[in-house]
Amino acid sequence: MDYLIDRYLPQFDFNEIHKIQINTRSNRVYPETLQMNLNTSWVTKTLFKLRGLPSTDISLKSMISQGPFKILEEKENREIVIGMVMDQRMVPDFNLNWDMDQKPSPSKQIKIAWNFLLEENQGTRLTTETRIKCSDRSTRICFMLYWFVIRPFSGLIRKEMLKTIKRQAEKPIV
């Protein structure tokens, strides 16, 4: 199977995957994925505040429109891939440059690709994967320390996202 995320980070240093089964078709799940709103999740709001991220509009749309994430590619009802570039200090670079694998990249650069993949099978299996690629050894070591601390909380947020999308997508249409 050809996944869009493989076009952007086929090789990576770190990753995290979470899945959930949703009892409806992908054409109901996909819009909920894009519109997902985590403002009602106290876990997510708290973790965003602790990280210094905006915690009033926590949605995929706001992470793209107001944050450092940009849409890399989208296939409606199937997959969306967003990405961002950071430096070794974990500071986002708002000038997204995705040429790390095609030509030499600046040192101390971190690329993150994050997808939501929908696969129909007696409903929809929704998978979210985050892949991280560091440009050099010293950046990889720095990121490994950061990832060790942040990964459990990142996982909590991803699980909350999936549960929120499931709850919204499975609501009866009125």
Contacts in CASP RR format, 6 or more apart in sequence:
PFRMAT RR
TARGET T0000
AUTHOR 0000-0000-0000
METHOD contacts of the structure
MODEL  1
MDYLIDRYLPQFDFNEIHKIQINTRSNRVYPETLQMNLNTSWVTKTLFKL
RGLPSTDISLKSMISQGPFKILEEKENREIVIGMVMDQRMVPDFNLNWDM
DQKPSPSKQIKIAWNFLLEENQGTRLTTETRIKCSDRSTRICFMLYWFVI
RPFSGLIRKEMLKTIKRQAEKPIV
3 79 0 8 1.000
3 115 0 8 1.000
3 117 0 8 1.000
4 72 0 8 1.000
4 73 0 8 1.000
4 74 0 8 1.000
4 75 0 8 1.000
4 79 0 8 1.000
4 80 0 8 1.000
4 81 0 8 1.000
4 115 0 8 1.000
5 79 0 8 1.000
5 81 0 8 1.000
5 113 0 8 1.000
5 115 0 8 1.000
5 117 0 8 1.000
5 129 0 8 1.000
5 131 0 8 1.000
7 73 0 8 1.000
7 81 0 8 1.000
8 72 0 8 1.000
8 73 0 8 1.000
8 81 0 8 1.000
8 83 0 8 1.000
8 98 0 8 1.000
8 111 0 8 1.000
8 113 0 8 1.000
9 101 0 8 1.000
9 111 0 8 1.000
9 113 0 8 1.000
9 131 0 8 1.000
9 132 0 8 1.000
9 133 0 8 1.000
10 101 0 8 1.000
11 101 0 8 1.000
11 133 0 8 1.000
12 113 0 8 1.000
12 131 0 8 1.000
12 132 0 8 1.000
12 133 0 8 1.000
13 132 0 8 1.000
13 133 0 8 1.000
13 134 0 8 1.000
13 140 0 8 1.000
13 143 0 8 1.000
14 131 0 8 1.000
14 132 0 8 1.000
14 143 0 8 1.000
14 144 0 8 1.000
14 147 0 8 1.000
15 129 0 8 1.000
15 130 0 8 1.000
15 131 0 8 1.000
15 132 0 8 1.000
16 129 0 8 1.000
16 130 0 8 1.000
16 151 0 8 1.000
16 154 0 8 1.000
16 155 0 8 1.000
16 158 0 8 1.000
17 127 0 8 1.000
17 128 0 8 1.000
17 129 0 8 1.000
17 130 0 8 1.000
18 127 0 8 1.000
18 128 0 8 1.000
18 155 0 8 1.000
18 158 0 8 1.000
18 159 0 8 1.000
18 162 0 8 1.000
19 125 0 8 1.000
19 126 0 8 1.000
19 127 0 8 1.000
19 128 0 8 1.000
19 162 0 8 1.000
20 125 0 8 1.000
20 126 0 8 1.000
20 162 0 8 1.000
20 163 0 8 1.000
20 165 0 8 1.000
20 166 0 8 1.000
21 123 0 8 1.000
21 124 0 8 1.000
21 125 0 8 1.000
21 126 0 8 1.000
22 29 0 8 1.000
22 123 0 8 1.000
22 124 0 8 1.000
22 125 0 8 1.000
22 126 0 8 1.000
22 165 0 8 1.000
22 166 0 8 1.000
22 169 0 8 1.000
22 170 0 8 1.000
23 123 0 8 1.000
23 170 0 8 1.000
24 123 0 8 1.000
24 124 0 8 1.000
24 169 0 8 1.000
24 170 0 8 1.000
25 120 0 8 1.000
25 123 0 8 1.000
25 124 0 8 1.000
26 77 0 8 1.000
26 78 0 8 1.000
26 118 0 8 1.000
26 119 0 8 1.000
26 120 0 8 1.000
26 123 0 8 1.000
26 124 0 8 1.000
27 77 0 8 1.000
28 124 0 8 1.000
28 169 0 8 1.000
29 77 0 8 1.000
29 118 0 8 1.000
29 124 0 8 1.000
29 126 0 8 1.000
29 165 0 8 1.000
29 169 0 8 1.000
30 76 0 8 1.000
30 77 0 8 1.000
30 78 0 8 1.000
30 118 0 8 1.000
32 165 0 8 1.000
32 168 0 8 1.000
32 169 0 8 1.000
33 60 0 8 1.000
33 80 0 8 1.000
33 116 0 8 1.000
33 118 0 8 1.000
33 126 0 8 1.000
33 165 0 8 1.000
34 60 0 8 1.000
34 61 0 8 1.000
34 80 0 8 1.000
35 59 0 8 1.000
35 60 0 8 1.000
35 61 0 8 1.000
35 168 0 8 1.000
36 59 0 8 1.000
36 60 0 8 1.000
36 161 0 8 1.000
36 164 0 8 1.000
36 165 0 8 1.000
36 168 0 8 1.000
37 57 0 8 1.000
37 58 0 8 1.000
37 59 0 8 1.000
37 164 0 8 1.000
38 44 0 8 1.000
38 45 0 8 1.000
38 58 0 8 1.000
38 59 0 8 1.000
38 157 0 8 1.000
38 160 0 8 1.000
38 161 0 8 1.000
38 164 0 8 1.000
39 45 0 8 1.000
39 56 0 8 1.000
39 57 0 8 1.000
39 58 0 8 1.000
39 59 0 8 1.000
40 164 0 8 1.000
41 58 0 8 1.000
41 160 0 8 1.000
41 164 0 8 1.000
43 156 0 8 1.000
43 157 0 8 1.000
43 160 0 8 1.000
44 55 0 8 1.000
44 58 0 8 1.000
44 156 0 8 1.000
44 157 0 8 1.000
44 160 0 8 1.000
44 161 0 8 1.000
45 55 0 8 1.000
45 58 0 8 1.000
47 153 0 8 1.000
47 156 0 8 1.000
47 157 0 8 1.000
48 54 0 8 1.000
48 55 0 8 1.000
48 58 0 8 1.000
49 55 0 8 1.000
54 62 0 8 1.000
54 66 0 8 1.000
57 66 0 8 1.000
60 82 0 8 1.000
60 116 0 8 1.000
63 69 0 8 1.000
63 82 0 8 1.000
64 70 0 8 1.000
64 71 0 8 1.000
64 82 0 8 1.000
67 92 0 8 1.000
68 84 0 8 1.000
68 85 0 8 1.000
68 86 0 8 1.000
68 92 0 8 1.000
68 93 0 8 1.000
68 94 0 8 1.000
68 96 0 8 1.000
69 82 0 8 1.000
69 83 0 8 1.000
69 84 0 8 1.000
69 114 0 8 1.000
70 82 0 8 1.000
70 83 0 8 1.000
70 84 0 8 1.000
70 96 0 8 1.000
71 80 0 8 1.000
71 81 0 8 1.000
71 82 0 8 1.000
72 81 0 8 1.000
72 82 0 8 1.000
72 83 0 8 1.000
72 98 0 8 1.000
72 113 0 8 1.000
73 79 0 8 1.000
73 80 0 8 1.000
73 81 0 8 1.000
74 80 0 8 1.000
74 81 0 8 1.000
77 118 0 8 1.000
78 117 0 8 1.000
78 118 0 8 1.000
79 115 0 8 1.000
79 116 0 8 1.000
79 117 0 8 1.000
79 118 0 8 1.000
80 115 0 8 1.000
80 116 0 8 1.000
81 113 0 8 1.000
81 114 0 8 1.000
81 115 0 8 1.000
82 113 0 8 1.000
82 114 0 8 1.000
82 115 0 8 1.000
83 96 0 8 1.000
83 98 0 8 1.000
83 111 0 8 1.000
83 112 0 8 1.000
83 113 0 8 1.000
83 114 0 8 1.000
84 92 0 8 1.000
84 93 0 8 1.000
84 96 0 8 1.000
84 111 0 8 1.000
84 112 0 8 1.000
85 92 0 8 1.000
85 93 0 8 1.000
85 95 0 8 1.000
85 96 0 8 1.000
85 97 0 8 1.000
85 98 0 8 1.000
85 109 0 8 1.000
85 110 0 8 1.000
85 111 0 8 1.000
85 112 0 8 1.000
86 92 0 8 1.000
86 93 0 8 1.000
86 109 0 8 1.000
86 110 0 8 1.000
86 112 0 8 1.000
87 93 0 8 1.000
87 108 0 8 1.000
87 109 0 8 1.000
87 110 0 8 1.000
88 108 0 8 1.000
88 109 0 8 1.000
88 110 0 8 1.000
88 138 0 8 1.000
88 139 0 8 1.000
88 142 0 8 1.000
88 143 0 8 1.000
90 110 0 8 1.000
90 143 0 8 1.000
90 146 0 8 1.000
93 109 0 8 1.000
98 111 0 8 1.000
99 105 0 8 1.000
100 109 0 8 1.000
100 111 0 8 1.000
100 133 0 8 1.000
100 135 0 8 1.000
101 133 0 8 1.000
105 135 0 8 1.000
106 135 0 8 1.000
107 135 0 8 1.000
107 136 0 8 1.000
107 138 0 8 1.000
107 139 0 8 1.000
108 135 0 8 1.000
108 136 0 8 1.000
108 138 0 8 1.000
108 139 0 8 1.000
109 134 0 8 1.000
109 135 0 8 1.000
109 139 0 8 1.000
110 132 0 8 1.000
110 133 0 8 1.000
110 134 0 8 1.000
110 135 0 8 1.000
110 139 0 8 1.000
110 143 0 8 1.000
111 132 0 8 1.000
111 133 0 8 1.000
111 135 0 8 1.000
112 130 0 8 1.000
112 131 0 8 1.000
112 132 0 8 1.000
113 130 0 8 1.000
113 131 0 8 1.000
114 128 0 8 1.000
114 129 0 8 1.000
114 130 0 8 1.000
114 131 0 8 1.000
115 127 0 8 1.000
115 128 0 8 1.000
115 129 0 8 1.000
116 126 0 8 1.000
116 127 0 8 1.000
116 128 0 8 1.000
117 126 0 8 1.000
117 127 0 8 1.000
117 128 0 8 1.000
117 129 0 8 1.000
118 124 0 8 1.000
118 125 0 8 1.000
118 126 0 8 1.000
119 125 0 8 1.000
119 127 0 8 1.000
124 169 0 8 1.000
126 162 0 8 1.000
126 165 0 8 1.000
126 166 0 8 1.000
128 158 0 8 1.000
128 161 0 8 1.000
128 162 0 8 1.000
130 154 0 8 1.000
130 158 0 8 1.000
132 143 0 8 1.000
132 147 0 8 1.000
134 140 0 8 1.000
134 143 0 8 1.000
END
